[in-house]
């Protein structure tokens, strides 16, 4: 057979196609399972580097404690992101909610239930404001970023009005007891976190509303043609996310006995979700995988602390992790369009 014959050229094309498909499958496998591999390697690395300090039940409990409130927010945030909405206001909403609660409960000495109710109303208003801006055609990441700035300003205003030195200290019982409440020796926030993921899994995989969330995030135009009310879904997910974020902010403030603008730890939701394979464009992702992404970041925080890594280096590592998560999302989108 001649070297340049049509049959040989067709055979070479098929061979090249098989090679490309094989490489694509390998890359897809690594993207689907790379998080689990990375988490396992992370555990091994810290276990080898500091066996006496890392391989302890207290260390595992510290990782879960650190994951608790942020993990509950991340469960809600995953649903929000799958619906195609990017919420950049979580840290500011959590801080504002904790300050509002602290001002009413600690300084005004109103009943606990009243303080919680007022805080819930405030966070509902935040979610409604974000969804209203989206309804006006403003992208979610722009509207929530703007709302986050407003919430940060409200938080600082509360501090100024109460004449507090940068934060409101929480010493009135029973808030600390609630934040640190344990069930059979296990902090209640840990089982609450797993319950949040179980509920999120049911909503996304076993309900019509969950199917609508995936459809809206994957193709908003097609979803609208099928009668799915995108504005209603965006309003629900943003309101629920704001309320859950506010409650998590109060839990964190109760644990730290201080409420302040911007809650550290709640701003990592986007990074953990991207690590777990939730697309920035929406429409894809599994909520159970986001739990692994959160545990990866929490283990990284605790592990670096055990190794006594300097704060600037930690910041560099987490910044690099965020960049890497964005690159992974870009690679997934490129593979999906091929």
PyMOL commands that set and color helices and strands:
alter all, ss='L'
color gray80, all
select helices_A, chain A and resi 6-49+51-54+57-82+90-107+112-135+140-161+175-179+188-206+208-218+220-225+230-256+266-275+287-306+311-337
alter helices_A, ss='H'
color red, helices_A
select strands_A, chain A and resi 168-169+182-183+186-187+258-259
alter strands_A, ss='S'
color yellow, strands_A
deselect
rebuild
show_as cartoon
